[in-house]
Amino acid sequence: MDFNTARYNMVEQQIRPWDVLDFDLLDVLSDIPRERFVLPQHQQLAYSDQSLPLANGGSMLEPRVMARLIQALKLTLADTVVEIGTGSGYATAVLAKLADQVMTVDIDAEQQQKAKAVLDDLGYNNIKYKTCDGLAEKLTDTSFSAIYVGGAISYLPTILPEQLAENGRMVAIIGNAPVMRAMLFERQNKQLQETVLFETVAPTLHSLGIDQPNRFKF
C-alpha cells in the first residue's frame, strides 16, 4: 500500500472538506505516518475515515474528528498542552508538532509505553509521559495553556478547567451516545466560556473517577 498517497487523500478528501483549514495543522497531518500508530493488522485502514481499535480495548478517534478538535485549540509554539488519554500516540504526535511542550497522560501504562516507543522512534523530544487518571487527578502545580481530551466523556470533571491557565483553551467531546457534542472551553477573566463545535459520536475515554460527583456544572 502506498501510505504517502493514502495520507494525502486523508488530508484532502476527509479532513480539509470538514472545515479543517489551518495550514500548519494540515502540513503536520500530511507528514505524520499514522500507519505507525495503528495495530499491524489495521495498517491498511490507517487512513480510513473511521475509529480504529487499540490493543487495550480503547479506540483512536476518526482523523477528521481529532483534527477539528485540535484546530479549535489554535496552538502555537509557545503553548504547553496536556493530553488526556495517550491512546495510540497519534494525537500526541500532532500536538507535539504544533506546541512547545506536551504532557500526555493515560490510565494504561502498557498502552502508553507502546505509544512512547513509536514516538521515541520518530524522534519526538518535547513530550512528557505520566500514568494516571487525568480525569480525576491533578497533574501538576502549574497550569496549561491548552488541554486536549482524546475521547468522549459523559461530563466535564472540575479537575480539568481548574488546571487551565488564563486565556487557555480546552476541547472535549461531552455526552453519551447518541448525543455527544464536541466542545471548546476558553478561560477568560477567570470565567469558562463554552462553544459547541459540532455533534458527533466518539469512543468513550476510560476513567476510574469520572463517575464521582465532582463535576463542572454548565
C-alpha positions as CSV (number, residue, x, y, z in Angstrom):
1,M,0.0,0.0,0.0
2,D,1.2,3.5,-0.8
3,F,0.9,5.2,2.6
4,N,2.1,8.6,1.2
5,T,-0.8,8.6,-1.2
6,A,-3.2,7.4,1.4
7,R,-2.1,10.1,3.8
8,Y,-2.5,12.8,1.1
9,N,-6.0,11.5,0.3
10,M,-6.9,11.5,4.0
11,V,-6.0,15.2,4.3
12,E,-7.5,16.3,1.0
13,Q,-10.7,14.2,0.9
14,Q,-11.6,13.7,4.6
15,I,-10.0,16.4,6.8
16,R,-9.9,19.6,4.6
17,P,-13.5,19.3,3.5
18,W,-14.6,19.1,7.1
19,D,-13.6,22.7,7.7
20,V,-10.1,22.0,8.9
21,L,-8.3,24.8,7.1
22,D,-5.3,25.6,9.4
23,F,-2.3,25.3,7.1
24,D,0.1,24.4,9.9
25,L,-2.2,21.6,11.1
26,L,-2.7,20.3,7.6
27,D,1.0,20.2,7.0
28,V,1.6,18.2,10.2
29,L,-1.1,15.7,9.3
30,S,0.5,15.3,5.9
31,D,3.8,14.4,7.5
32,I,3.0,12.1,10.4
33,P,2.9,8.4,9.5
34,R,-0.4,7.3,11.0
35,E,0.3,3.7,10.0
36,R,3.0,3.6,12.7
37,F,0.4,4.1,15.4
38,V,-2.3,1.5,14.5
39,L,-2.3,-2.2,15.2
40,P,-0.3,-4.2,12.5
41,Q,-3.5,-5.9,11.3
42,H,-5.1,-2.5,10.7
43,Q,-2.3,-0.7,8.7
44,Q,-4.4,-0.9,5.5
45,L,-7.1,1.1,7.3
46,A,-4.7,3.6,8.9
47,Y,-6.0,6.5,6.7
48,S,-9.7,5.5,6.6
49,D,-12.4,7.7,8.0
50,Q,-13.2,5.5,11.0
51,S,-12.3,4.9,14.6
52,L,-9.7,2.1,14.9
53,P,-9.3,-0.2,18.0
54,L,-6.3,-0.3,20.3
55,A,-4.8,-3.4,21.8
56,N,-6.2,-2.5,25.3
57,G,-9.8,-2.2,24.0
58,G,-9.7,1.5,23.6
59,S,-10.1,3.3,20.2
60,M,-8.5,6.0,18.1
61,L,-10.7,8.9,17.2
62,E,-11.5,9.4,13.5
63,P,-8.8,11.5,11.9
64,R,-11.2,14.3,10.9
65,V,-12.7,14.5,14.4
66,M,-9.3,14.7,16.0
67,A,-8.2,17.3,13.5
68,R,-11.3,19.5,14.2
69,L,-10.7,19.3,17.9
70,I,-7.0,20.2,17.6
71,Q,-7.7,23.1,15.2
72,A,-10.0,24.6,17.8
73,L,-7.1,24.9,20.3
74,K,-5.3,27.3,18.0
75,L,-1.9,26.1,19.2
76,T,1.3,28.0,18.8
77,L,4.9,27.0,19.5
78,A,4.6,28.9,22.8
79,D,1.8,26.6,24.2
80,T,2.1,23.9,26.8
81,V,-0.5,21.2,26.3
82,V,-1.8,18.4,28.3
83,E,-3.4,15.4,26.5
84,I,-5.9,13.3,28.5
85,G,-5.6,9.8,27.0
86,T,-2.4,9.0,25.2
87,G,-4.0,6.1,23.4
88,S,-2.1,5.2,20.2
89,G,0.1,8.3,20.5
90,Y,-1.1,9.7,17.1
91,A,-2.8,12.8,18.5
92,T,0.2,13.2,20.8
93,A,2.4,13.5,17.8
94,V,0.2,16.1,16.2
95,L,0.1,18.1,19.4
96,A,3.8,17.9,19.8
97,K,4.4,19.3,16.3
98,L,2.2,22.3,17.0
99,A,3.1,23.2,20.6
100,D,6.2,23.8,22.7
101,Q,5.7,21.1,25.3
102,V,3.1,18.3,25.7
103,M,2.3,16.3,28.8
104,T,0.3,13.2,27.8
105,V,-1.4,11.1,30.5
106,D,-3.0,7.7,30.3
107,I,-4.6,5.3,32.8
108,D,-3.0,2.3,31.0
109,A,0.8,2.1,31.5
110,E,1.3,-0.7,29.0
111,Q,-0.6,1.1,26.2
112,Q,1.2,4.4,26.9
113,Q,4.6,2.6,26.7
114,K,3.6,1.3,23.3
115,A,2.8,4.8,22.1
116,K,6.0,6.1,23.6
117,A,8.1,3.6,21.8
118,V,6.7,4.8,18.4
119,L,7.0,8.5,19.4
120,D,10.6,7.9,20.5
121,D,11.5,6.1,17.3
122,L,10.1,9.0,15.3
123,G,12.3,11.4,17.3
124,Y,9.9,13.4,19.4
125,N,11.6,15.0,22.4
126,N,9.1,17.6,23.7
127,I,6.7,15.1,25.3
128,K,6.4,14.2,29.0
129,Y,4.5,11.0,29.9
130,K,2.5,10.3,33.1
131,T,0.5,7.3,34.0
132,C,-2.6,8.3,36.0
133,D,-6.3,9.1,35.6
134,G,-6.2,12.5,34.1
135,L,-9.9,13.0,34.6
136,A,-9.7,12.5,38.3
137,E,-6.2,13.6,39.4
138,K,-4.4,16.9,39.4
139,L,-1.4,16.6,37.1
140,T,1.0,19.3,38.3
141,D,1.0,22.6,40.4
142,T,1.3,24.6,37.2
143,S,-1.5,25.3,34.7
144,F,-1.6,24.6,31.0
145,S,-2.4,26.8,28.0
146,A,-4.3,24.0,26.3
147,I,-6.0,20.8,27.2
148,Y,-7.0,18.1,24.7
149,V,-9.3,15.3,25.8
150,G,-8.7,12.3,23.5
151,G,-12.1,10.6,23.8
152,A,-15.7,11.2,24.8
153,I,-16.6,11.8,28.5
154,S,-20.1,11.9,30.0
155,Y,-19.5,15.2,31.7
156,L,-16.6,17.7,32.3
157,P,-15.0,17.0,35.7
158,T,-13.9,20.1,37.6
159,I,-10.3,18.9,37.8
160,L,-9.8,19.9,34.1
161,P,-10.8,23.5,34.0
162,E,-9.1,24.1,37.3
163,Q,-5.8,23.3,35.5
164,L,-6.4,25.7,32.6
165,A,-4.4,28.9,32.5
166,E,-5.9,32.4,31.9
167,N,-6.7,32.6,28.1
168,G,-6.3,28.8,27.9
169,R,-8.3,26.6,25.7
170,M,-9.7,23.1,26.1
171,V,-11.5,20.7,23.8
172,A,-13.5,17.7,24.8
173,I,-16.4,15.6,23.5
174,I,-19.2,15.7,26.1
175,G,-22.2,13.4,26.4
176,N,-23.4,9.9,25.9
177,A,-24.3,8.2,22.7
178,P,-26.2,9.0,20.6
179,V,-26.0,12.6,21.8
180,M,-22.4,13.9,22.0
181,R,-21.1,17.4,21.4
182,A,-17.5,18.5,20.7
183,M,-17.0,21.5,22.9
184,L,-14.4,24.3,23.1
185,F,-13.9,25.8,26.6
186,E,-11.9,29.1,27.0
187,R,-10.9,30.7,30.2
188,Q,-11.3,34.4,30.1
189,N,-11.3,36.7,33.1
190,K,-11.5,33.7,35.4
191,Q,-14.7,32.6,33.7
192,L,-15.1,29.5,31.5
193,Q,-16.7,30.2,28.1
194,E,-18.1,27.3,26.1
195,T,-18.8,26.8,22.4
196,V,-20.3,23.9,20.7
197,L,-18.1,22.9,17.7
198,F,-20.0,20.0,16.2
199,E,-22.1,17.0,17.1
200,T,-20.6,13.5,16.8
201,V,-20.4,10.0,18.4
202,A,-17.0,9.0,19.6
203,P,-15.3,6.3,21.7
204,T,-15.6,6.8,25.5
205,L,-12.4,7.6,27.4
206,H,-11.9,5.2,30.3
207,S,-11.6,6.7,33.8
208,L,-11.6,5.4,37.4
209,G,-13.0,8.7,38.7
210,I,-15.4,10.0,36.1
211,D,-18.5,8.7,37.9
212,Q,-17.7,10.7,41.0
213,P,-20.0,13.7,41.8
214,N,-17.3,16.4,41.4
215,R,-18.2,17.7,38.0
216,F,-18.3,21.0,36.2
217,K,-21.8,22.5,36.0
218,F,-22.7,24.1,32.7
